[in-house]
Amino acid sequence: MGRAWTTLVASLPSRAEELRRLDEAVRAPLALSTRVGVVGVAGGSGCSTVGGLLASVLSSRRDQRILLVNASRTARSALWHAGLTTPAPSTPADETARRAARRSDAATAGLVQTLGGLYCLDLAAPVPAADGAGSGSDGEGSAGEADAGVRPADDSRWWEAVAPAGRFFDFVVTDWGVRDASTVGRVLSASTAVVVTTPADRTSLQRAVDLARTVEEAGVQVLLAVDDVRRERTAALGEMLRLLPVPAVALPYDRAHGAARPVGSHRLRASTTLAALRLAAAVVDVAGRRADTRGSAA
């Protein structure tokens, strides 16, 4: 994360050991591919921001391929927050190629990448016509601009476009948008872990915990990402999160997320960089515990 990482080490020397430990944790090897679903308890809960941050950190620190998928309604999708500035639709021909993949390089057919190497797929984007016309975008705007006004992807599209080749990716992170107990079912069937995003106020936290319980009851690992999107964080938040029955990571308010164009990691606050590392480390830990559980069961 470049300058933000340097700033953290230089200005907070007491954090140096934590940074080293987090970096090591994010890079920890995993035996199995992990599918992470990111859902929000309400619109504006930071779901797409969290999804983009998480996938970017994983991609910058892990050796294998990472795929970020947008399956949500928002104009500024997780792809946008991860820095993608071109459309990333999924065509029938590309999906056929990915379904037939027998090698990892074939599993990336038709996928675009960010400058940092993160693979991206937008299930909410218009599908280009066979001759390349009628794509719904001139290719010049940002991903967020290109997707404005399109309907969210049907949940079944994930299984058609992503699932067949998902095993070839170290992590598949999907931004599913707003969900509740009645609509999270498809997310659970597509995920080995779920991150529930929520604002920092008490009412939203309660809703997030309730949704997390639904996830846990389905046997899926879960953690909370508490994003201070409304600048409502209080001094008591840290203690409150420690008392929650679900693992939780707090993310600070960062005005860079509201910029007109995607911003690089060097323009994020140092506290945002640290929080993103904590979140990624927690997700890798969850994935590792899942693998350990399977090994014990065998």
C-alpha positions as CSV (number, residue, x, y, z in Angstrom):
1,M,0.0,0.0,0.0
2,G,3.0,2.3,-0.6
3,R,2.9,5.6,1.0
4,A,0.1,4.8,3.5
5,W,2.1,1.8,4.7
6,T,5.3,4.0,5.2
7,T,3.3,6.6,7.0
8,L,1.9,4.1,9.4
9,V,5.3,2.7,10.3
10,A,7.0,6.1,10.6
11,S,4.3,7.9,12.6
12,L,3.2,5.0,14.8
13,P,6.3,3.0,15.7
14,S,4.4,1.2,18.4
15,R,2.3,-0.3,15.6
16,A,5.2,-1.8,13.7
17,E,4.8,-5.2,15.3
18,E,1.1,-5.3,14.6
19,L,1.7,-4.3,10.9
20,R,4.3,-7.1,10.6
21,R,1.9,-9.6,12.1
22,L,-1.0,-8.5,10.0
23,D,1.0,-8.6,6.8
24,E,2.2,-12.1,7.6
25,A,-1.4,-13.2,8.5
26,V,-2.8,-11.9,5.2
27,R,-0.1,-13.8,3.3
28,A,-0.7,-17.1,5.1
29,P,-1.1,-20.0,2.7
30,L,-4.4,-21.7,2.4
31,A,-5.2,-25.2,1.0
32,L,-8.6,-24.4,-0.4
33,S,-10.2,-21.7,-2.5
34,T,-12.3,-19.3,-0.5
35,R,-15.5,-17.6,-1.6
36,V,-16.3,-14.5,0.5
37,G,-19.7,-12.8,0.2
38,V,-19.9,-9.2,1.3
39,V,-23.4,-8.0,2.3
40,G,-24.8,-4.8,3.8
41,V,-27.6,-4.3,6.3
42,A,-28.8,-1.3,4.5
43,G,-28.0,1.1,1.6
44,G,-25.0,3.2,2.4
45,S,-23.5,0.8,4.9
46,G,-20.2,0.6,3.1
47,C,-20.7,-2.8,1.5
48,S,-19.0,-1.9,-1.8
49,T,-16.3,0.1,-0.1
50,V,-15.4,-2.8,2.1
51,G,-15.6,-5.3,-0.7
52,G,-13.2,-3.2,-2.8
53,L,-10.8,-2.7,0.0
54,L,-10.7,-6.4,1.0
55,A,-10.1,-7.6,-2.5
56,S,-7.4,-5.0,-3.1
57,V,-5.5,-6.0,0.0
58,L,-5.7,-9.7,-0.7
59,S,-4.6,-9.1,-4.3
60,S,-1.6,-7.0,-3.3
61,R,-0.3,-9.4,-0.7
62,R,-1.2,-12.9,-1.9
63,D,0.7,-14.8,-4.6
64,Q,-2.4,-16.4,-6.4
65,R,-5.2,-14.9,-8.4
66,I,-8.0,-12.9,-6.6
67,L,-11.3,-12.3,-8.3
68,L,-13.7,-9.5,-7.3
69,V,-17.3,-9.8,-8.5
70,N,-20.0,-7.1,-8.4
71,A,-23.5,-8.5,-8.0
72,S,-25.1,-5.4,-6.5
73,R,-27.2,-2.5,-7.5
74,T,-24.9,0.4,-6.6
75,A,-23.4,2.7,-9.2
76,R,-20.1,2.9,-7.3
77,S,-19.5,-0.9,-7.0
78,A,-16.8,-2.7,-5.2
79,L,-15.0,-2.8,-8.6
80,W,-15.0,1.0,-8.7
81,H,-13.6,1.2,-5.2
82,A,-10.9,-1.3,-6.1
83,G,-9.8,1.1,-8.8
84,L,-11.4,-0.4,-12.0
85,T,-12.1,2.3,-14.6
86,T,-13.3,0.1,-17.5
87,P,-16.4,-2.0,-17.8
88,A,-16.1,-5.6,-16.8
89,P,-19.1,-7.5,-18.3
90,S,-19.5,-11.2,-18.7
91,T,-20.3,-12.5,-22.2
92,P,-21.8,-15.9,-23.0
93,A,-18.7,-16.8,-24.9
94,D,-16.4,-16.0,-22.0
95,E,-18.6,-17.9,-19.6
96,T,-18.5,-21.0,-21.9
97,A,-14.7,-20.8,-21.9
98,R,-14.5,-20.4,-18.1
99,R,-16.8,-23.4,-17.6
100,A,-14.6,-25.5,-19.8
101,A,-11.4,-24.5,-18.0
102,R,-9.1,-27.2,-17.0
103,R,-6.2,-24.9,-16.2
104,S,-6.0,-21.8,-14.1
105,D,-5.0,-19.6,-17.0
106,A,-8.2,-20.6,-18.9
107,A,-10.3,-19.6,-16.0
108,T,-9.6,-15.9,-16.6
109,A,-11.2,-15.8,-20.0
110,G,-12.8,-12.4,-20.6
111,L,-11.9,-11.0,-17.2
112,V,-10.4,-7.5,-16.9
113,Q,-7.8,-6.5,-14.3
114,T,-7.0,-3.4,-12.3
115,L,-3.6,-1.9,-12.5
116,G,-2.7,-3.9,-9.4
117,G,-3.6,-7.2,-11.0
118,L,-7.0,-7.8,-9.3
119,Y,-9.4,-9.7,-11.6
120,C,-12.8,-8.2,-11.9
121,L,-16.3,-9.2,-13.1
122,D,-19.4,-7.1,-13.2
123,L,-22.6,-9.2,-13.2
124,A,-24.7,-6.0,-13.1
125,A,-23.2,-4.6,-16.3
126,P,-25.0,-4.8,-19.7
127,V,-23.8,-7.8,-21.7
128,P,-22.2,-6.7,-25.0
129,A,-23.7,-7.8,-28.2
130,A,-21.9,-10.5,-30.1
131,D,-20.5,-8.0,-32.6
132,G,-19.3,-5.7,-29.8
133,A,-22.1,-3.2,-30.3
134,G,-24.7,-2.1,-27.9
135,S,-22.6,-2.6,-24.8
136,G,-24.3,0.2,-23.0
137,S,-20.9,2.0,-22.4
138,D,-18.5,3.9,-24.5
139,G,-15.6,2.5,-22.4
140,E,-14.4,6.0,-21.4
141,G,-16.1,6.5,-18.0
142,S,-15.4,4.9,-14.7
143,A,-16.9,1.5,-13.9
144,G,-19.3,3.3,-11.5
145,E,-20.5,5.7,-14.2
146,A,-21.0,2.8,-16.7
147,D,-23.1,0.8,-14.3
148,A,-25.4,3.7,-13.3
149,G,-29.0,2.8,-13.7
150,V,-28.6,-0.9,-14.6
151,R,-30.6,-3.5,-12.7
152,P,-28.8,-5.7,-10.1
153,A,-27.8,-9.1,-11.3
154,D,-30.1,-12.0,-10.7
155,D,-28.5,-14.2,-8.0
156,S,-28.4,-17.2,-10.4
157,R,-26.0,-15.3,-12.6
158,W,-23.3,-15.9,-10.1
159,W,-23.6,-19.7,-10.6
160,E,-23.4,-19.3,-14.4
161,A,-20.6,-16.8,-14.6
162,V,-18.4,-17.4,-11.5
163,A,-18.9,-20.8,-9.9
164,P,-17.6,-23.1,-12.6
165,A,-14.1,-21.5,-12.6
166,G,-14.1,-20.2,-9.0
167,R,-11.8,-23.1,-7.8
168,F,-9.0,-21.6,-9.8
169,F,-8.9,-18.5,-7.7
170,D,-7.4,-18.2,-4.3
171,F,-10.2,-15.9,-3.2
172,V,-13.5,-14.9,-4.9
173,V,-14.9,-11.8,-3.2
174,T,-18.5,-10.9,-4.2
175,D,-20.3,-7.7,-3.4
176,W,-23.9,-8.8,-3.0
177,G,-25.4,-5.5,-1.9
178,V,-28.1,-5.2,0.8
179,R,-29.4,-8.4,2.3
180,D,-31.6,-9.5,5.2
181,A,-32.6,-12.9,6.6
182,S,-35.1,-13.4,3.9
183,T,-32.7,-12.7,1.0
184,V,-29.4,-13.9,2.1
185,G,-30.0,-17.6,1.3
186,R,-28.4,-17.5,-2.2
187,V,-25.4,-15.7,-0.8
188,L,-24.9,-18.4,1.8
189,S,-25.0,-21.1,-0.8
190,A,-22.3,-19.3,-2.8
191,S,-20.0,-18.5,0.1
192,T,-17.6,-20.1,2.5
193,A,-17.4,-16.9,4.6
194,V,-19.6,-13.8,4.8
195,V,-18.7,-10.3,5.8
196,V,-21.6,-8.3,7.0
197,T,-21.1,-4.5,6.7
198,T,-22.9,-2.0,8.9
199,P,-22.7,1.6,10.0
200,A,-21.4,2.2,13.5
201,D,-24.7,3.2,15.2
202,R,-26.3,0.9,17.8
203,T,-29.5,0.1,15.8
204,S,-27.5,-0.9,12.7
205,L,-25.1,-3.0,14.8
206,Q,-28.0,-5.0,16.2
207,R,-29.4,-5.7,12.7
208,A,-25.9,-6.8,11.6
209,V,-25.6,-9.2,14.6
210,D,-29.0,-10.6,13.8
211,L,-28.1,-11.2,10.2
212,A,-24.8,-12.7,11.3
213,R,-26.7,-15.2,13.5
214,T,-28.6,-16.3,10.4
215,V,-25.3,-16.8,8.6
216,E,-23.9,-18.8,11.4
217,E,-26.9,-21.0,11.7
218,A,-26.3,-22.0,8.1
219,G,-22.8,-23.2,9.0
220,V,-21.0,-20.4,7.2
221,Q,-18.2,-18.4,8.9
222,V,-19.1,-14.7,9.5
223,L,-17.6,-11.5,10.7
224,L,-18.7,-7.9,10.8
225,A,-17.1,-4.9,9.1
226,V,-18.3,-1.8,11.0
227,D,-17.8,1.2,8.6
228,D,-18.1,4.7,10.0
229,V,-19.7,6.0,6.9
230,R,-21.9,8.4,8.8
231,R,-19.2,9.7,11.1
232,E,-21.0,8.3,14.1
233,R,-18.1,6.5,15.7
234,T,-17.8,7.1,19.4
235,A,-15.1,6.5,22.0
236,A,-17.1,3.5,23.2
237,L,-17.2,1.7,19.9
238,G,-14.1,-0.3,20.4
239,E,-15.4,-1.7,23.7
240,M,-18.8,-2.4,22.1
241,L,-17.2,-4.4,19.3
242,R,-15.2,-6.5,21.8
243,L,-18.5,-7.4,23.5
244,L,-20.2,-8.5,20.3
245,P,-20.9,-12.2,19.9
246,V,-19.4,-12.0,16.4
247,P,-15.9,-11.1,15.4
248,A,-15.8,-7.5,14.2
249,V,-13.4,-5.0,12.5
250,A,-13.9,-1.3,12.6
251,L,-13.2,0.9,9.6
252,P,-12.8,4.7,9.9
253,Y,-14.6,7.4,7.8
254,D,-12.4,8.3,4.9
255,R,-13.4,11.2,2.6
256,A,-11.3,9.6,-0.2
257,H,-14.1,7.1,-0.8
258,G,-16.3,9.9,-1.9
259,A,-13.9,11.3,-4.6
260,A,-15.1,11.7,-8.1
261,R,-12.8,9.0,-9.4
262,P,-11.4,5.9,-7.7
263,V,-8.4,6.8,-5.6
264,G,-5.1,4.9,-5.1
265,S,-4.2,3.4,-1.8
266,H,-1.6,6.1,-1.3
267,R,-4.5,8.6,-0.9
268,L,-6.3,6.7,1.8
269,R,-5.9,7.6,5.5
270,A,-3.3,5.6,7.3
271,S,-6.0,4.4,9.7
272,T,-8.0,3.1,6.7
273,T,-4.9,1.1,5.5
274,L,-4.5,-0.4,9.0
275,A,-8.2,-1.3,9.2
276,A,-8.2,-2.9,5.8
277,L,-5.2,-5.0,6.8
278,R,-7.1,-6.1,10.0
279,L,-10.1,-7.0,7.9
280,A,-8.1,-9.0,5.4
281,A,-6.2,-10.8,8.1
282,A,-9.5,-11.7,9.8
283,V,-10.9,-13.1,6.6
284,V,-7.8,-15.2,5.9
285,D,-8.0,-16.5,9.5
286,V,-11.6,-17.5,9.0
287,A,-10.7,-19.3,5.8
288,G,-7.9,-21.1,7.5
289,R,-10.2,-22.2,10.4
290,R,-12.6,-23.6,7.8
291,A,-9.8,-25.6,6.2
292,D,-8.7,-26.9,9.6
293,T,-12.3,-27.9,10.4
294,R,-12.6,-29.9,7.2
295,G,-9.3,-31.6,7.8
296,S,-10.4,-32.7,11.3
297,A,-13.7,-34.0,10.1
298,A,-11.9,-36.1,7.5
